[in-house]
Amino acid sequence: MSDDVCISINNLSKKYKNSKEESLKGVSFSVTRGEKFGVLGPNGAGKTTLISVLCGILPATKGNFSYYKNGKPLSNHEIKSGIGYVPQDFAFYDELTPMQNLHYFGAIHNLNKKTIEERAEEIFTILGISKVSDKKTKIFSGGLKRRINLAIGIIHKPSVLFLDEPTVGADVQSKHAMIEYLKKLNNEGTTIIYTSHHMAEAEEFCDRIAFINNGSIIECDNLNNLMKKHDITDLQSLFISLTGEGYFD
């Protein structure tokens, strides 16, 4: 295994109980360490299912995947402690403040109080949460809640960060703050796997993109190569060309 490979996915399939169709169908690709890797596709294509399997939230039906560091496979404990996950749905407690939420989720990652408070101060400052860190999150705007969702996912300094629609519904300022911080984390060595329906954001952010449709990977390469291959000049047009113009629910 190459020292550059971070995640290797091999013939991965997932079929939910009582479902007639597989949500993932023989998915195979690899992610390079330090990469900003996009997984794009229409609603119901399998993006969230794929991330949920790779995070260990859902079991695969067939196939396998492995995490590596310097060419050596990681143990289950190393994988679990090294992954950060920011889901599309808000994953915090509305009745708690941002600081209380970070204390709770930091403790789950076995961080001590001092470490949590130091990390919280850094993250809150960068993401503009400091002034409301002692207020209940239920009163916050959607953009601020998105920033708190991100803060929880990175409190333990994960080496691999999964982001499922991390900026959906956020205001322009929140999107900008989050994307700039994600770039900073990536520059510091964090591998990022990212899904979004914001084509301009994905085009500007991702190093390489896998397009998924009906549970299958239909293309995987850097954007310049894909646009040249399909003779298309922007990501949105490429997305429609690859996945079709019909509606997806």
N, C-alpha and C positions, 0 to 999 in steps of 0.2 A: 504494500500500500504506500502510495506517495506520501511524503511528509507534509505536503500541502493540503491533503484531503482532510476535511473536518467531519463531514457526514457522508456516508455512502448508503444509498437507498437502492435495494435490489428487488425488482418484481413485486412491489408492495401492492396488496389488494385489501379492500375492506368492504364487507357486506354486512349491513345492519340486519338484526333479527326482524323477520317478517317483511323484509324488503325483497322485491323481485330482482332488482338491479344492484350491481356492485357500485359503491360510491367511489372507490378507487380500483383501477383495472391495470395491474401489472406496471406500476409506476417505478421507473428507474432513473436516477440521476445522482450526481454528487455535488457537494458544496465545498468550496475551497475555504480554508481558514482565512479569516480577515475579510471575507467577501460580503458585499451587500447584495443579497440574492432575492430577486422578486419572484413571487408565484402569483400569476395573474390569470383570471378567468371569469366568466359570467357567474351570476348567482347559481348555486347548486352544482357547480363544476367539480367540487371536491377539495377546495382550498382549505377550509376549516377542518375537514376530516383529516386531510394530510398532516396539518400542523398538530392536531390532537393526537394522532398516532405517533408522530416523531417526538412529542413531549411526554409520551407515556400515559396520556389521559385515556386513550382508547387502545384496545389491542388490535393488531392487524389480523386479518383472516388468513392471508398468505403472504409469503415473502419475508424479508427482513431488512433491517437497517442497523448501521453501526456508527459510533462516534469514535474519532481518532484524535490523538495528539502526538505530533512528531512521528507519525507512521504507526503508532501503537494503539490498539483498541482500548477504550476506556471501560471501566467497570460500571455496573448499574449505579453504584453510589456516586462515582465521579460524574456520571451523566446527570443524575438528578440534581446534584449540588451545583453543577455548572450551567444549567439551563435557566433562562428567564423567559416568561411568557406574559405577553400583554394581549388579552382577549378583546374581541370586538365589544362584548358586553362589559359594563362596568363591574369590576370585581373587587369591591371594597364595601365597608359597612357604612351606610348612610348616617347612622346615629353617632359615629365616631368622627373625630377630627382627623385631618391628614396626618398629624404626628402620631395619634393613637393608632391609626391604621398601619403606619410604617413600623411602629413598635410591635404590633401584632404579627405582621407578615415577616418582619425581620427576625422575630423570635422563632418562627417556623423554620427559618434557614439557620438557626442556631447562632445568630449574631447576639453579642452582648449589648447591654443598654448603651454603653459609651459609643460603640461602633455604630449602632443604629442612629444615635443622635448626631454623630459626626457626618454620617452619610446623608441623613435627612437635611441637615443644614446646607450641605453642598448642593443637593438635588433641588431643594426648595428655592435656593437663591437663583440657580440657573433657570429654573422653570417658572419663576415668579409666583411661588406659593407661600413664601415666608409670611406675608402680611395676614394670611388667613389660616395659618397652620393650626390655630387653636379654635377654629369654628367648625361646626358640624358640616359634613360634606353634602348633606341633603339640600342645603340652600344654594349650592354652587351652580354656576353656568355649565353648559355642556363642555365648553372648551377647557375650563378649569378641571372638570371631572376627568377629561381625557389626560390631562397632565398628571393628575394623581394616579390614574391607572398606570401610566408609564413609570412613575416614581416607584410604585409597588413592585413592578416587574424587574427593576434594576437595582433594588436596595442591596442585594447581595453580590453585586458586581459579577453578573454571569459572563461566561466566556462565549456563550451562544445565546442570542436573544431572538425569540419568535414574536412577531408583531402581526396581529390579525386586524386589519383596518384600524390602525392606531389613531388616525386623525379624523375619522368619520364624524361629521356633525360639529367639528371644532371650528372656531372662528379663525380668521386669517392669521392673527397674531399668535394664537396657540399652535397652529400648524407650523408656523415658521420657527417658533421656539423649540418645538419637539423635534423637527427635522434637523435643525442645527445641532441640537444636543446629541441626536442619534449619529450624526456625522462625527462628532467629537468622540463618542464612545467607539465608533468604528475605527477611527484613526488611532485610538489607544489599544486596538487589538480585538475588539468584540466582533464576532461574526454575526451578521444580521440576516434573518429570513423574514421576508416582509410581503404581506398581501395588501392590495388596495384597489379601489375603483377609481382613484384619482390618477388619471393617466399622465397629466403634466408632472405631478409629484413623483410618480414612479419613474418616469423618463429621466428626470433630473437626479433621482436618488440611487437607482439600482446600477450595479456593475454588470449583472447578468440576469436574464429573465427566463423562467420556464412558464410556458403557456399551458394551462390545463383546461380541458373541455370534456364533459361527460365522463369524468374520472380518469382520463388518459392524458399524458403529456404529449402535446402535438408539436411543440418546438422548444428548444432550450439552447440559448447562445447569448452573446452580448448583443445589445440593441443594434449597433452599427452593422454587424454581420446579418442580423435578421432583416433589417430594412433593405440592405443591399440585395439579399437573396430574393425578397418579395417585391423589390422595386417600389418601396413605399418610404415616405420621408418623415413620418411621425408615428408615435406609439399608438395613438388612438385609432388611426386608420389601419395600422397593422393588427391591432386587437380585433377590430370588426372584420377584417379580411380573414383572420384565422378562426374566429368563433362564430361568425355569421351575424346577420342583421335582425334575426328574430328576437322575440321577447323571451326572457328567462325568469322563472318565478322560484 
